[in-house]
Amino acid sequence: MKNILLAFLLSLTVFDLSFAQSNTKIDSIIQTEFKDQNAPGGVFLVFRKGKIIYEKAFGKANLELNVDMRPNNVFQIGSMTKQFTAVSILILESQGKLSVNDPVAKYIPDYPSGNSITIHHLLTHTSGIKDFTKMKSISDIAQKEMSPKMMVDFFKNEPVDFKPGEKFDYNNSGYVLLGYLIELISGEKYEDFIKKNIFDKAGMNNSFYASDRKIIKNRAFGYHQKSDGYVNKTIINFSVPFASGSLMSTVQDMLKWQDAINRNLILDAEHAKKAFTKYKLNNGDEFNYGYGWHLKDIDGIATREHGGSIFGFKSMGVYIPSEDIYVIGFSNCDCHSPTQITRDIARFVLNSSKVNRDILKTSLKSK
């Protein structure tokens, strides 16, 4: 009993010391990029084993009004939207409304090569269809209101880059097409499906389909950096990135999202596993992407990651399943990327967890 009490008291001491040191270290990592408190900034959150161990805002949420950034500011998350699109497809599969092995032609009969391109190919960026963001004519529609069908029609007749399943090539068109399929199969608008089946169930009350016209409380404004200073972000119509990059959220809501995935609140374990499985190309080579997440590692420890970039904003999230560590970072200037910072913080917290366990084990052995 005495040893158990000593172990408990020692663990508290180790935690208190490491917590203070961790905050200082995390601050220093972030400030390598976000050091000017009068510039556009960002928000970072670190979660470990059931507790938020770090949450802080840097810089300005609005330069014109001189408003400081706060942890509850709402950001455009860009391609992190793909996580929600992928899970929506898996929700529909769990309801028996589709199979990820279905060909696109089953739902869009006139889609070129639609009999050989499957939903799985779209989810894994292995379809070979043309990425609309690489088309020169994208500037012609960037500020136009486009229906999902209009967006699909915009790129569907472009020559394919390779045969389905031949290689992995990150592709925004595939996720726009997935959004259109969600609407066709569910009979609901994409943004309504996401709100009802994900945001509401996960309690993500500060997450939205992006809009520059709606009043969104605590919105962080987006910026570009030019040679003579900062300018407001380029305006695009969010119907263009659509299901590939048009959602907004907060770091707290993204933690709720991660928790909802872990606890199978919105998707059963069988289907969730599909999102975090590494798949193979036609030649048998494995690639590091599941459905909506990059499946990488930090120092040999498996991670689930994804970032996002859209005019004026960048985002990055890293989850380490084995240690229940989640790090999320947002920036309201596309001149400041949280990608490497977020990975560096995840690595630091991962290593700190290992060190603390080793200290505790060593101390217990000496008792």
C-alpha positions as a Markdown table, in Angstrom:
| # | Residue | x | y | z |
|---|---|---|---|---|
| 1 | Met | 0.0 | 0.0 | 0.0 |
| 2 | Lys | 2.9 | 2.3 | 0.9 |
| 3 | Asn | 4.5 | 1.7 | -2.5 |
| 4 | Ile | 1.3 | 2.5 | -4.3 |
| 5 | Leu | 0.9 | 5.8 | -2.4 |
| 6 | Leu | 4.6 | 6.7 | -3.1 |
| 7 | Ala | 4.1 | 5.9 | -6.8 |
| 8 | Phe | 1.0 | 8.1 | -6.9 |
| 9 | Leu | 2.7 | 11.0 | -5.2 |
| 10 | Leu | 5.8 | 10.6 | -7.5 |
| 11 | Ser | 3.6 | 10.6 | -10.6 |
| 12 | Leu | 2.0 | 13.9 | -9.5 |
| 13 | Thr | 5.4 | 15.4 | -9.0 |
| 14 | Val | 6.7 | 14.3 | -12.3 |
| 15 | Phe | 3.5 | 15.5 | -14.0 |
| 16 | Asp | 3.8 | 19.0 | -12.4 |
| 17 | Leu | 7.4 | 19.4 | -13.4 |
| 18 | Ser | 6.9 | 18.1 | -16.9 |
| 19 | Phe | 3.7 | 20.2 | -17.4 |
| 20 | Ala | 5.5 | 23.5 | -16.8 |
| 21 | Gln | 8.5 | 22.4 | -18.9 |
| 22 | Ser | 6.2 | 21.2 | -21.7 |
| 23 | Asn | 4.3 | 24.5 | -21.9 |
| 24 | Thr | 7.6 | 26.4 | -22.2 |
| 25 | Lys | 8.9 | 24.0 | -24.9 |
| 26 | Ile | 5.7 | 24.1 | -26.9 |
| 27 | Asp | 5.7 | 27.9 | -26.8 |
| 28 | Ser | 9.2 | 27.9 | -28.2 |
| 29 | Ile | 8.3 | 25.5 | -31.0 |
| 30 | Ile | 5.3 | 27.6 | -32.0 |
| 31 | Gln | 7.2 | 30.9 | -31.8 |
| 32 | Thr | 9.7 | 29.8 | -34.4 |
| 33 | Glu | 6.9 | 30.7 | -36.9 |
| 34 | Phe | 4.3 | 32.7 | -34.9 |
| 35 | Lys | 6.5 | 35.2 | -33.1 |
| 36 | Asp | 4.9 | 38.5 | -34.1 |
| 37 | Gln | 2.0 | 39.3 | -31.8 |
| 38 | Asn | 0.9 | 42.1 | -34.1 |
| 39 | Ala | 0.7 | 39.9 | -37.2 |
| 40 | Pro | -1.9 | 37.2 | -38.2 |
| 41 | Gly | -1.5 | 34.3 | -35.9 |
| 42 | Gly | -2.8 | 30.9 | -35.0 |
| 43 | Val | -4.3 | 28.7 | -32.3 |
| 44 | Phe | -2.8 | 25.4 | -31.1 |
| 45 | Leu | -4.2 | 22.7 | -28.8 |
| 46 | Val | -2.5 | 19.6 | -27.4 |
| 47 | Phe | -4.4 | 16.7 | -25.9 |
| 48 | Arg | -3.0 | 13.7 | -24.1 |
| 49 | Lys | -4.8 | 10.8 | -22.5 |
| 50 | Gly | -8.0 | 12.5 | -21.7 |
| 51 | Lys | -6.7 | 15.9 | -20.9 |
| 52 | Ile | -6.0 | 19.2 | -22.8 |
| 53 | Ile | -2.4 | 19.9 | -21.7 |
| 54 | Tyr | -1.9 | 23.0 | -23.9 |
| 55 | Glu | -4.2 | 25.5 | -25.6 |
| 56 | Lys | -3.0 | 28.9 | -26.7 |
| 57 | Ala | -3.6 | 31.6 | -29.3 |
| 58 | Phe | -1.0 | 33.8 | -31.0 |
| 59 | Gly | -1.2 | 37.0 | -33.0 |
| 60 | Lys | -4.2 | 38.8 | -34.4 |
| 61 | Ala | -7.6 | 37.4 | -35.5 |
| 62 | Asn | -8.3 | 40.7 | -37.3 |
| 63 | Leu | -5.6 | 43.2 | -38.3 |
| 64 | Glu | -8.0 | 46.0 | -39.2 |
| 65 | Leu | -9.8 | 46.0 | -35.9 |
| 66 | Asn | -6.6 | 45.0 | -33.9 |
| 67 | Val | -8.4 | 42.0 | -32.4 |
| 68 | Asp | -6.2 | 39.5 | -30.6 |
| 69 | Met | -6.5 | 35.8 | -31.5 |
| 70 | Arg | -8.4 | 33.6 | -29.0 |
| 71 | Pro | -8.5 | 29.8 | -28.6 |
| 72 | Asn | -12.2 | 29.7 | -29.6 |
| 73 | Asn | -11.7 | 31.5 | -33.0 |
| 74 | Val | -13.3 | 29.9 | -36.0 |
| 75 | Phe | -10.9 | 29.1 | -39.0 |
| 76 | Gln | -11.3 | 27.7 | -42.5 |
| 77 | Ile | -9.7 | 24.2 | -42.3 |
| 78 | Gly | -9.2 | 23.6 | -46.0 |
| 79 | Ser | -8.4 | 20.0 | -46.9 |
| 80 | Met | -9.0 | 18.7 | -43.4 |
| 81 | Thr | -12.6 | 18.8 | -44.8 |
| 82 | Lys | -11.7 | 15.5 | -46.5 |
| 83 | Gln | -11.9 | 13.7 | -43.2 |
| 84 | Phe | -15.5 | 14.6 | -42.9 |
| 85 | Thr | -16.3 | 13.7 | -46.5 |
| 86 | Ala | -14.7 | 10.3 | -46.2 |
| 87 | Val | -16.5 | 9.5 | -43.0 |
| 88 | Ser | -19.8 | 10.6 | -44.6 |
| 89 | Ile | -19.2 | 8.1 | -47.3 |
| 90 | Leu | -18.6 | 5.4 | -44.7 |
| 91 | Ile | -21.7 | 6.4 | -42.8 |
| 92 | Leu | -23.7 | 5.8 | -46.0 |
| 93 | Glu | -22.0 | 2.5 | -46.5 |
| 94 | Ser | -22.8 | 1.5 | -42.9 |
| 95 | Gln | -26.5 | 2.3 | -43.7 |
| 96 | Gly | -26.4 | 0.0 | -46.7 |
| 97 | Lys | -26.8 | 2.8 | -49.2 |
| 98 | Leu | -23.5 | 2.3 | -51.1 |
| 99 | Ser | -20.3 | 0.2 | -51.1 |
| 100 | Val | -16.9 | 1.8 | -51.4 |
| 101 | Asn | -16.3 | -0.8 | -54.2 |
| 102 | Asp | -19.1 | 0.6 | -56.3 |
| 103 | Pro | -18.1 | 2.1 | -59.6 |
| 104 | Val | -18.9 | 5.8 | -60.1 |
| 105 | Ala | -21.0 | 4.9 | -63.1 |
| 106 | Lys | -23.6 | 3.2 | -60.8 |
| 107 | Tyr | -24.6 | 6.7 | -59.7 |
| 108 | Ile | -23.4 | 8.9 | -62.6 |
| 109 | Pro | -23.9 | 6.7 | -65.7 |
| 110 | Asp | -22.3 | 9.2 | -68.1 |
| 111 | Tyr | -19.1 | 9.7 | -66.1 |
| 112 | Pro | -16.1 | 8.9 | -68.4 |
| 113 | Ser | -14.4 | 5.7 | -67.3 |
| 114 | Gly | -17.0 | 5.5 | -64.6 |
| 115 | Asn | -17.2 | 1.7 | -64.8 |
| 116 | Ser | -13.5 | 1.4 | -63.8 |
| 117 | Ile | -13.3 | 4.2 | -61.2 |
| 118 | Thr | -14.6 | 3.2 | -57.8 |
| 119 | Ile | -15.5 | 5.2 | -54.7 |
| 120 | His | -12.5 | 3.6 | -53.1 |
| 121 | His | -10.3 | 5.1 | -55.8 |
| 122 | Leu | -11.8 | 8.5 | -55.1 |
| 123 | Leu | -11.2 | 8.2 | -51.3 |
| 124 | Thr | -7.6 | 7.1 | -51.7 |
| 125 | His | -6.5 | 9.6 | -54.4 |
| 126 | Thr | -5.8 | 6.8 | -56.8 |
| 127 | Ser | -8.6 | 7.5 | -59.4 |
| 128 | Gly | -6.3 | 9.2 | -62.0 |
| 129 | Ile | -9.0 | 11.9 | -62.7 |
| 130 | Lys | -7.7 | 15.4 | -63.4 |
| 131 | Asp | -7.3 | 17.6 | -60.2 |
| 132 | Phe | -9.4 | 20.7 | -61.0 |
| 133 | Thr | -7.0 | 22.9 | -58.9 |
| 134 | Lys | -4.3 | 22.2 | -61.5 |
| 135 | Met | -6.4 | 23.3 | -64.5 |
| 136 | Lys | -5.6 | 26.7 | -66.0 |
| 137 | Ser | -9.3 | 27.5 | -66.4 |
| 138 | Ile | -9.9 | 27.3 | -62.6 |
| 139 | Ser | -9.6 | 31.1 | -62.5 |
| 140 | Asp | -12.7 | 31.3 | -64.7 |
| 141 | Ile | -15.0 | 29.8 | -62.0 |
| 142 | Ala | -13.2 | 30.6 | -58.8 |
| 143 | Gln | -15.7 | 33.2 | -57.8 |
| 144 | Lys | -18.8 | 31.7 | -59.4 |
| 145 | Glu | -21.6 | 29.9 | -57.6 |
| 146 | Met | -21.2 | 26.3 | -58.8 |
| 147 | Ser | -23.6 | 23.5 | -58.1 |
| 148 | Pro | -21.9 | 20.1 | -57.3 |
| 149 | Lys | -23.0 | 18.8 | -60.8 |
| 150 | Met | -21.4 | 21.9 | -62.4 |
| 151 | Met | -18.2 | 21.3 | -60.6 |
| 152 | Val | -18.1 | 17.7 | -61.7 |
| 153 | Asp | -18.9 | 18.7 | -65.2 |
| 154 | Phe | -16.0 | 21.2 | -65.0 |
| 155 | Phe | -13.4 | 18.5 | -64.8 |
| 156 | Lys | -15.0 | 15.2 | -65.7 |
| 157 | Asn | -14.1 | 15.3 | -69.5 |
| 158 | Glu | -10.4 | 16.2 | -68.9 |
| 159 | Pro | -8.0 | 13.4 | -69.9 |
| 160 | Val | -7.1 | 11.1 | -67.0 |
| 161 | Asp | -3.5 | 11.3 | -65.6 |
| 162 | Phe | -3.3 | 7.5 | -65.1 |
| 163 | Lys | -5.4 | 4.4 | -64.9 |
| 164 | Pro | -7.4 | 3.9 | -61.7 |
| 165 | Gly | -5.3 | 2.2 | -59.0 |
| 166 | Glu | -2.0 | 2.8 | -60.8 |
| 167 | Lys | -0.6 | 5.3 | -58.4 |
| 168 | Phe | -1.4 | 7.7 | -55.5 |
| 169 | Asp | -1.6 | 11.3 | -56.5 |
| 170 | Tyr | -3.4 | 13.7 | -54.1 |
| 171 | Asn | -6.5 | 14.9 | -55.8 |
| 172 | Asn | -9.2 | 17.5 | -54.9 |
| 173 | Ser | -11.5 | 16.5 | -57.8 |
| 174 | Gly | -12.0 | 13.1 | -56.3 |
| 175 | Tyr | -13.4 | 14.6 | -53.1 |
| 176 | Val | -15.6 | 17.0 | -54.9 |
| 177 | Leu | -17.0 | 14.0 | -56.7 |
| 178 | Leu | -17.5 | 12.2 | -53.4 |
| 179 | Gly | -19.5 | 15.2 | -52.1 |
| 180 | Tyr | -21.7 | 15.0 | -55.2 |
| 181 | Leu | -22.2 | 11.3 | -54.6 |
| 182 | Ile | -23.2 | 12.0 | -51.0 |
| 183 | Glu | -25.9 | 14.4 | -52.2 |
| 184 | Leu | -27.1 | 12.0 | -54.9 |
| 185 | Ile | -27.3 | 9.0 | -52.6 |
| 186 | Ser | -28.6 | 10.7 | -49.4 |
| 187 | Gly | -30.9 | 13.1 | -51.1 |
| 188 | Glu | -29.6 | 15.9 | -48.9 |
| 189 | Lys | -27.2 | 18.8 | -49.5 |
| 190 | Tyr | -23.7 | 18.0 | -48.5 |
| 191 | Glu | -23.5 | 20.7 | -45.8 |
| 192 | Asp | -26.9 | 19.5 | -44.3 |
| 193 | Phe | -25.7 | 15.9 | -44.2 |
| 194 | Ile | -22.4 | 16.9 | -42.5 |
| 195 | Lys | -24.3 | 19.0 | -39.9 |
| 196 | Lys | -26.9 | 16.3 | -39.1 |
| 197 | Asn | -24.7 | 13.2 | -39.1 |
| 198 | Ile | -21.4 | 14.6 | -37.7 |
| 199 | Phe | -21.4 | 18.2 | -36.3 |
| 200 | Asp | -24.7 | 17.7 | -34.3 |
| 201 | Lys | -23.8 | 14.2 | -33.1 |
| 202 | Ala | -20.3 | 15.2 | -32.0 |
| 203 | Gly | -21.4 | 18.4 | -30.4 |
| 204 | Met | -19.4 | 20.5 | -32.8 |
| 205 | Asn | -21.5 | 23.7 | -32.3 |
| 206 | Asn | -18.9 | 26.0 | -33.8 |
| 207 | Ser | -18.2 | 24.2 | -37.1 |
| 208 | Phe | -19.8 | 25.2 | -40.4 |
| 209 | Tyr | -19.9 | 25.0 | -44.1 |
| 210 | Ala | -17.8 | 28.1 | -45.0 |
| 211 | Ser | -19.3 | 31.4 | -46.0 |
| 212 | Asp | -18.0 | 34.9 | -46.4 |
| 213 | Arg | -21.5 | 36.3 | -46.1 |
| 214 | Lys | -22.9 | 34.7 | -43.0 |
| 215 | Ile | -22.2 | 36.3 | -39.6 |
| 216 | Ile | -20.0 | 33.7 | -37.9 |
| 217 | Lys | -19.3 | 34.4 | -34.3 |
| 218 | Asn | -15.5 | 34.5 | -33.4 |
| 219 | Arg | -14.5 | 34.2 | -37.0 |
| 220 | Ala | -10.7 | 34.6 | -37.6 |
| 221 | Phe | -10.1 | 36.6 | -40.8 |
| 222 | Gly | -7.7 | 35.3 | -43.4 |
| 223 | Tyr | -4.6 | 37.0 | -44.8 |
| 224 | His | -1.8 | 36.8 | -47.4 |
| 225 | Gln | 1.6 | 38.4 | -46.9 |
| 226 | Lys | 2.9 | 40.6 | -49.7 |
| 227 | Ser | 6.3 | 42.3 | -50.0 |
| 228 | Asp | 4.8 | 45.5 | -48.6 |
| 229 | Gly | 2.7 | 43.9 | -45.8 |
| 230 | Tyr | -0.5 | 41.9 | -45.3 |
| 231 | Val | -3.6 | 41.9 | -47.4 |
| 232 | Asn | -7.0 | 40.4 | -47.0 |
| 233 | Lys | -7.4 | 36.9 | -48.4 |
| 234 | Thr | -8.4 | 36.3 | -52.0 |
| 235 | Ile | -12.2 | 35.7 | -52.3 |
| 236 | Ile | -13.4 | 32.4 | -53.7 |
| 237 | Asn | -16.8 | 30.9 | -53.9 |
| 238 | Phe | -16.9 | 27.9 | -51.5 |
| 239 | Ser | -19.0 | 25.9 | -53.8 |
| 240 | Val | -15.8 | 25.4 | -55.8 |
| 241 | Pro | -13.7 | 23.5 | -53.3 |
| 242 | Phe | -17.0 | 22.1 | -51.9 |
| 243 | Ala | -16.4 | 18.7 | -50.2 |
| 244 | Ser | -12.6 | 18.9 | -50.8 |
| 245 | Gly | -12.1 | 21.9 | -48.6 |
| 246 | Ser | -15.0 | 24.1 | -47.5 |
| 247 | Leu | -15.5 | 23.5 | -43.8 |
| 248 | Met | -14.8 | 25.8 | -40.9 |
| 249 | Ser | -14.1 | 24.8 | -37.3 |
| 250 | Thr | -12.3 | 25.5 | -34.0 |
| 251 | Val | -9.5 | 23.6 | -32.3 |
| 252 | Gln | -11.9 | 22.6 | -29.6 |
| 253 | Asp | -14.5 | 21.2 | -32.1 |
| 254 | Met | -11.7 | 19.3 | -33.9 |
| 255 | Leu | -10.9 | 17.6 | -30.6 |
| 256 | Lys | -14.6 | 16.7 | -30.3 |
| 257 | Trp | -14.3 | 15.3 | -33.8 |
| 258 | Gln | -11.3 | 13.2 | -32.8 |
| 259 | Asp | -13.1 | 12.0 | -29.7 |
| 260 | Ala | -16.2 | 11.1 | -31.7 |
| 261 | Ile | -14.2 | 9.0 | -34.1 |
| 262 | Asn | -12.4 | 7.2 | -31.2 |
| 263 | Arg | -15.6 | 6.5 | -29.3 |
| 264 | Asn | -17.6 | 5.4 | -32.4 |
| 265 | Leu | -20.2 | 8.1 | -31.8 |
| 266 | Ile | -20.9 | 8.7 | -35.4 |
| 267 | Leu | -19.4 | 5.6 | -37.2 |
| 268 | Asp | -19.1 | 2.0 | -36.0 |
| 269 | Ala | -15.7 | 0.5 | -35.4 |
| 270 | Glu | -15.8 | -1.8 | -38.5 |
| 271 | His | -16.3 | 1.1 | -40.9 |
| 272 | Ala | -14.0 | 3.5 | -39.0 |
| 273 | Lys | -11.2 | 0.9 | -39.4 |
| 274 | Lys | -11.5 | 1.4 | -43.2 |
| 275 | Ala | -10.5 | 5.0 | -42.9 |
| 276 | Phe | -7.2 | 4.1 | -41.1 |
| 277 | Thr | -6.1 | 1.1 | -43.3 |
| 278 | Lys | -3.2 | 1.4 | -45.7 |
| 279 | Tyr | -4.2 | 0.2 | -49.1 |
| 280 | Lys | -2.2 | -1.1 | -52.1 |
| 281 | Leu | -1.9 | 0.0 | -55.7 |
| 282 | Asn | -2.5 | -2.3 | -58.7 |
| 283 | Asn | 1.1 | -3.5 | -58.5 |
| 284 | Gly | 0.9 | -4.4 | -54.9 |
| 285 | Asp | 2.8 | -1.4 | -53.5 |
| 286 | Glu | 1.4 | 0.0 | -50.3 |
| 287 | Phe | 0.8 | 3.7 | -49.9 |
| 288 | Asn | 0.4 | 5.9 | -46.8 |
| 289 | Tyr | -3.2 | 7.1 | -47.1 |
| 290 | Gly | -6.5 | 5.7 | -45.9 |
| 291 | Tyr | -9.8 | 7.4 | -46.4 |
| 292 | Gly | -9.3 | 11.1 | -45.6 |
| 293 | Trp | -6.1 | 10.7 | -43.5 |
| 294 | His | -2.4 | 10.3 | -44.2 |
| 295 | Leu | -1.1 | 7.3 | -42.3 |
| 296 | Lys | 2.4 | 8.1 | -41.4 |
| 297 | Asp | 4.7 | 7.8 | -38.3 |
| 298 | Ile | 6.8 | 9.9 | -35.9 |
| 299 | Asp | 10.0 | 8.0 | -34.9 |
| 300 | Gly | 8.4 | 4.7 | -35.9 |
| 301 | Ile | 5.2 | 5.4 | -34.0 |
| 302 | Ala | 2.0 | 5.3 | -36.2 |
| 303 | Thr | 0.2 | 8.6 | -36.8 |
| 304 | Arg | -3.0 | 9.7 | -38.5 |
| 305 | Glu | -2.5 | 13.2 | -40.0 |
| 306 | His | -4.0 | 15.7 | -42.4 |
| 307 | Gly | -3.4 | 19.3 | -43.2 |
| 308 | Gly | -5.3 | 21.9 | -45.2 |
| 309 | Ser | -4.6 | 25.1 | -47.2 |
| 310 | Ile | -7.1 | 27.5 | -48.6 |
| 311 | Phe | -6.7 | 31.2 | -49.4 |
| 312 | Gly | -5.7 | 32.9 | -46.2 |
| 313 | Phe | -5.6 | 29.8 | -43.9 |
| 314 | Lys | -3.6 | 26.7 | -43.1 |
| 315 | Ser | -4.4 | 23.9 | -40.8 |
| 316 | Met | -2.8 | 20.7 | -39.5 |
| 317 | Gly | -3.8 | 17.8 | -37.2 |
| 318 | Val | -1.8 | 14.9 | -35.9 |
| 319 | Tyr | -3.2 | 12.0 | -33.8 |
| 320 | Ile | -1.0 | 9.3 | -32.3 |
| 321 | Pro | -3.4 | 6.4 | -31.5 |
| 322 | Ser | -1.1 | 4.3 | -29.3 |
| 323 | Glu | -0.5 | 7.3 | -26.9 |
| 324 | Asp | -3.8 | 9.1 | -27.4 |
| 325 | Ile | -2.0 | 12.3 | -28.3 |
| 326 | Tyr | -3.8 | 14.8 | -30.5 |
| 327 | Val | -2.2 | 18.1 | -31.7 |
| 328 | Ile | -4.1 | 20.5 | -33.8 |
| 329 | Gly | -2.9 | 23.9 | -35.2 |
| 330 | Phe | -4.6 | 26.6 | -37.3 |
| 331 | Ser | -3.2 | 29.7 | -39.0 |
| 332 | Asn | -5.0 | 32.7 | -40.4 |
| 333 | Cys | -2.3 | 33.6 | -42.9 |
| 334 | Asp | -1.3 | 31.2 | -45.6 |
| 335 | Cys | 2.2 | 32.6 | -45.1 |
| 336 | His | 2.5 | 30.7 | -41.8 |
| 337 | Ser | 2.2 | 27.0 | -41.9 |
| 338 | Pro | 1.4 | 24.9 | -38.8 |
| 339 | Thr | 2.3 | 21.6 | -40.5 |
| 340 | Gln | 5.9 | 21.1 | -39.2 |
| 341 | Ile | 5.2 | 22.9 | -36.0 |
| 342 | Thr | 2.3 | 20.5 | -35.2 |
| 343 | Arg | 4.4 | 17.5 | -36.0 |
| 344 | Asp | 7.3 | 18.8 | -33.9 |
| 345 | Ile | 4.9 | 19.3 | -30.9 |
| 346 | Ala | 3.5 | 15.8 | -31.4 |
| 347 | Arg | 7.1 | 14.4 | -31.4 |
| 348 | Phe | 8.0 | 16.4 | -28.3 |
| 349 | Val | 4.9 | 15.3 | -26.4 |
| 350 | Leu | 5.4 | 11.7 | -27.5 |
| 351 | Asn | 9.0 | 11.7 | -26.3 |
| 352 | Ser | 8.0 | 13.4 | -23.0 |
| 353 | Ser | 5.5 | 10.7 | -22.3 |
| 354 | Lys | 8.2 | 8.1 | -22.8 |
| 355 | Val | 10.6 | 9.9 | -20.5 |
| 356 | Asn | 8.0 | 10.4 | -17.8 |
| 357 | Arg | 7.2 | 6.7 | -17.9 |
| 358 | Asp | 10.9 | 5.8 | -17.7 |
| 359 | Ile | 11.4 | 8.1 | -14.7 |
| 360 | Leu | 8.5 | 6.6 | -12.9 |
| 361 | Lys | 9.6 | 3.0 | -13.6 |
| 362 | Thr | 13.1 | 3.8 | -12.4 |
| 363 | Ser | 11.9 | 5.4 | -9.2 |
| 364 | Leu | 9.5 | 2.6 | -8.4 |
| 365 | Lys | 12.3 | 0.0 | -8.8 |
| 366 | Ser | 14.5 | 1.9 | -6.3 |
| 367 | Lys | 11.7 | 1.9 | -3.6 |
